[in-house]
């Protein structure tokens, strides 16, 4: 089972692992945003978690 699937199934450790894997990218992106770096990083983490937990689109 992928980390995304495990996260959607309610596994908080899988969700933390996804965030940890993307932390270098979050840090890089937060430097480029026009807001305080820590606020930018937290905003990116929050959006990432929302995207991971979002129900997949079905046709």
N, CA, C and O of each residue as an XYZ file, in Angstrom:
236
protein
N       0.857     -1.172      0.000
C       0.000      0.000      0.000
C       0.908      1.241      0.000
O       1.883      1.298      0.750
N       0.590      2.214     -0.826
C       1.418      3.415     -0.911
C       1.203      4.309      0.314
O       0.241      4.144      1.064
N       2.108      5.242      0.493
C       1.983      6.176      1.615
C       0.689      6.986      1.511
O       0.038      7.255      2.521
N       0.324      7.370      0.298
C      -0.908      8.136      0.119
C      -2.115      7.285      0.498
O      -3.012      7.756      1.198
N      -2.140      6.055      0.047
C      -3.256      5.168      0.388
C      -3.337      4.939      1.889
O      -4.422      4.953      2.471
N      -2.189      4.729      2.509
C      -2.177      4.524      3.965
C      -2.641      5.776      4.695
O      -3.361      5.690      5.691
N      -2.226      6.949      4.195
C      -2.656      8.209      4.814
C      -4.164      8.365      4.717
O      -4.819      8.735      5.692
N      -4.711      8.084      3.550
C      -6.157      8.205      3.348
C      -6.929      7.185      4.177
O      -8.100      7.392      4.497
N      -6.266      6.084      4.522
C      -6.898      5.063      5.356
C      -6.811      5.413      6.839
O      -7.338      4.690      7.685
N      -6.141      6.529      7.151
C      -6.089      6.979      8.545
C      -4.778      6.742      9.265
O      -4.714      6.912     10.482
N      -3.726      6.354      8.550
C      -2.429      6.100      9.181
C      -1.656      7.413      9.339
O      -1.129      7.933      8.355
N      -1.581      7.959     10.559
C      -0.899      9.248     10.741
C       0.607      9.163     10.489
O       1.216     10.155     10.088
N       1.217      7.996     10.715
C       2.651      7.845     10.472
C       2.968      7.969      8.982
O       4.003      8.523      8.611
N       2.092      7.461      8.137
C       2.297      7.571      6.695
C       2.221      9.027      6.260
O       3.005      9.472      5.422
N       1.287      9.760      6.823
C       1.154     11.178      6.490
C       2.388     11.968      6.946
O       2.875     12.835      6.220
N       2.878     11.672      8.120
C       4.096     12.330      8.609
C       5.300     11.996      7.725
O       6.171     12.838      7.506
N       5.339     10.771      7.225
C       6.442     10.370      6.356
C       6.397     11.131      5.028
O       7.440     11.524      4.504
N       5.205     11.338      4.486
C       5.067     12.114      3.249
C       5.585     13.535      3.474
O       6.367     14.052      2.676
N       5.147     14.152      4.553
C       5.586     15.522      4.852
C       7.103     15.556      5.040
O       7.766     16.464      4.538
N       7.652     14.587      5.748
C       9.098     14.540      5.975
C       9.862     14.381      4.655
O      10.902     15.012      4.461
N       9.355     13.551      3.761
C      10.009     13.357      2.467
C      10.032     14.639      1.640
O      10.972     14.879      0.883
N       9.002     15.451      1.787
C       8.898     16.677      0.994
C       9.404     17.921      1.731
O       9.327     19.030      1.202
N       9.912     17.741      2.932
C      10.381     18.883      3.725
C      11.462     19.712      3.022
O      11.412     20.939      3.104
N      12.438     19.101      2.333
C      13.422     19.929      1.612
C      12.766     20.824      0.550
O      13.163     21.976      0.378
N      11.777     20.298     -0.151
C      11.065     21.091     -1.156
C      10.247     22.203     -0.493
O      10.184     23.324     -0.998
N       9.631     21.882      0.628
C       8.859     22.882      1.369
C       9.778     24.020      1.817
O       9.416     25.191      1.708
N      10.952     23.680      2.316
C      11.903     24.698      2.762
C      12.338     25.583      1.601
O      12.420     26.803      1.746
N      12.616     24.978      0.458
C      13.035     25.745     -0.719
C      11.920     26.664     -1.209
O      12.161     27.840     -1.482
N      10.726     26.146     -1.319
C       9.604     26.951     -1.788
C       9.267     28.083     -0.821
O       8.924     29.185     -1.247
N       9.363     27.813      0.468
C       9.003     28.830      1.461
C       9.948     30.030      1.413
O       9.564     31.135      1.798
N      11.175     29.822      0.945
C      12.117     30.940      0.809
C      11.697     31.901     -0.290
O      12.030     33.085     -0.252
N      10.970     31.391     -1.262
C      10.593     32.198     -2.426
C       9.235     32.882     -2.278
O       8.866     33.714     -3.107
N       8.505     32.543     -1.245
C       7.171     33.111     -1.068
C       7.260     34.472     -0.386
O       8.191     34.740      0.374
N       6.293     35.311     -0.663
C       6.294     36.670     -0.111
C       5.557     36.724      1.220
O       4.573     37.445      1.382
N       6.049     35.960      2.144
C       5.535     35.977      3.508
C       6.638     35.444      4.402
O       7.650     34.943      3.911
N       6.453     35.546      5.695
C       7.466     35.027      6.609
C       7.717     33.553      6.310
O       6.785     32.789      6.063
N       8.975     33.173      6.337
C       9.364     31.828      5.926
C       8.633     30.735      6.710
O       8.168     29.763      6.115
N       8.526     30.878      8.025
C       7.858     29.840      8.826
C       6.365     29.764      8.499
O       5.789     28.676      8.473
N       5.743     30.908      8.252
C       4.328     30.918      7.862
C       4.139     30.274      6.489
O       3.187     29.528      6.262
N       5.061     30.578      5.586
C       4.990     29.998      4.242
C       5.144     28.486      4.309
O       4.400     27.759      3.651
N       6.097     28.006      5.092
C       6.319     26.559      5.213
C       5.093     25.878      5.807
O       4.690     24.810      5.346
N       4.502     26.487      6.821
C       3.312     25.885      7.438
C       2.136     25.880      6.463
O       1.361     24.924      6.433
N       1.999     26.927      5.679
C       0.947     26.971      4.670
C       1.139     25.865      3.645
O       0.176     25.206      3.253
N       2.370     25.658      3.211
C       2.649     24.592      2.245
C       2.363     23.219      2.841
O       1.793     22.360      2.168
N       2.750     23.004      4.085
C       2.474     21.719      4.736
C       0.963     21.470      4.835
O       0.487     20.365      4.575
N       0.232     22.499      5.209
C      -1.213     22.373      5.352
C      -1.865     22.023      4.020
O      -2.741     21.160      3.964
N      -1.442     22.691      2.946
C      -1.990     22.405      1.613
C      -1.615     20.994      1.173
O      -2.431     20.290      0.578
N      -0.382     20.582      1.463
C       0.059     19.240      1.102
C      -0.805     18.192      1.791
O      -1.262     17.243      1.154
N      -1.027     18.359      3.077
C      -1.855     17.414      3.825
C      -3.269     17.385      3.251
O      -3.861     16.316      3.107
N      -3.805     18.547      2.926
C      -5.129     18.605      2.319
C      -5.187     17.864      1.001
O      -6.158     17.158      0.729
N      -4.160     18.013      0.178
C      -4.134     17.314     -1.110
C      -4.006     15.804     -0.937
O      -4.653     15.034     -1.647
N      -3.169     15.387      0.010
C      -2.985     13.953      0.245
C      -4.284     13.314      0.734
O      -4.647     12.221      0.299
N      -4.975     13.998      1.634
C      -6.183     13.417      2.228
C      -7.423     13.599      1.374
O      -8.471     13.026      1.670
N      -7.315     14.393      0.314
C      -8.452     14.627     -0.579
C      -8.858     13.325     -1.253
O      -8.011     12.528     -1.658
N     -10.141     13.126     -1.365
C     -10.648     11.934     -2.023
C     -10.259     11.969     -3.494
O     -10.353     13.017     -4.134
N      -9.821     10.828     -4.040
C      -9.455     10.825     -5.457
C     -10.667     11.078     -6.354
O     -11.776     10.632     -6.059
N     -10.441     11.786     -7.431
C     -11.514     12.110     -8.386
C     -11.854     10.858     -9.182
O     -10.963     10.174     -9.687
N     -13.121     10.568     -9.289
C     -13.570      9.399    -10.050
C     -14.380      9.861    -11.244
O     -15.210     10.763    -11.131
N     -14.138      9.239    -12.390
C     -14.896      9.562    -13.602
C     -16.167      8.784    -13.657
O     -16.937      8.925    -14.607
